Amino acid sequence: MRVRTHAEIEMLLPTEENWTQLTQMETVLKPFGEYTNVVSKDMPTIADSLAIYWGLDDLLSDMRAAQGDFH
């Protein structure tokens, strides 16, 4: 069933702005999932944990400052 052929639900289609927001959310959440898998497999060392922390901190800083993928 194609949404565009049913006017009563066409308003449910994501807008370009919605797609941009979803892409940005994926950019932020994907590393959290990846790092969760990394630390769940083995016992991470402090050095590993610190590198993960700083990587996530940089990502969130870029997001707050609207830099990189977030401009």
C-alpha positions as CSV (number, residue, x, y, z in Angstrom):
1,M,0.0,0.0,0.0
2,R,1.4,3.4,-1.0
3,V,0.8,6.2,1.4
4,R,0.6,8.8,-1.3
5,T,-2.5,7.1,-2.7
6,H,-4.3,7.5,0.6
7,A,-4.7,11.2,1.4
8,E,-6.1,10.5,4.9
9,I,-2.7,9.2,6.0
10,E,-0.3,11.2,3.7
11,M,0.3,13.6,6.6
12,L,2.2,10.8,8.3
13,L,5.0,11.0,5.8
14,P,8.2,12.4,7.3
15,T,9.2,15.8,6.1
16,E,12.7,16.7,4.9
17,E,13.3,18.3,8.3
18,N,12.1,15.1,10.0
19,W,14.6,13.0,7.9
20,T,17.4,15.4,8.9
21,Q,16.5,15.1,12.5
22,L,16.4,11.3,12.3
23,T,19.7,11.2,10.6
24,Q,21.3,13.3,13.3
25,M,19.8,11.2,16.0
26,E,21.2,8.1,14.3
27,T,24.6,9.8,14.2
28,V,24.5,10.4,17.9
29,L,23.0,7.1,19.0
30,K,25.0,4.7,16.8
31,P,28.3,5.2,18.7
32,F,26.5,4.6,22.0
33,G,25.3,1.2,20.7
34,E,28.7,0.4,19.3
35,Y,30.6,1.3,22.5
36,T,28.0,-0.6,24.5
37,N,28.8,-3.7,22.5
38,V,32.6,-3.2,22.9
39,V,32.4,-2.9,26.7
40,S,29.9,-5.8,27.0
41,K,32.3,-8.3,25.3
42,D,35.3,-7.9,27.5
43,M,36.2,-6.2,30.7
44,P,37.3,-2.8,29.4
45,T,40.4,-1.2,30.8
46,I,40.4,2.3,32.2
47,A,42.3,3.4,29.1
48,D,39.6,1.9,26.8
49,S,36.8,3.4,28.9
50,L,38.5,6.8,28.9
51,A,38.9,6.8,25.1
52,I,35.2,5.9,24.7
53,Y,34.2,8.6,27.1
54,W,36.2,11.3,25.3
55,G,34.9,10.1,21.9
56,L,31.3,10.4,23.1
57,D,32.1,13.8,24.7
58,D,33.5,15.1,21.5
59,L,30.4,13.9,19.6
60,L,28.0,15.5,22.0
61,S,30.1,18.8,22.0
62,D,29.8,18.9,18.2
63,M,26.1,18.4,18.5
64,R,25.6,21.1,21.0
65,A,27.8,23.5,19.0
66,A,26.0,22.6,15.7
67,Q,29.3,21.5,14.1
68,G,30.3,18.7,11.7
69,D,27.2,16.6,10.9
70,F,25.0,18.8,13.0
71,H,25.2,22.1,11.2
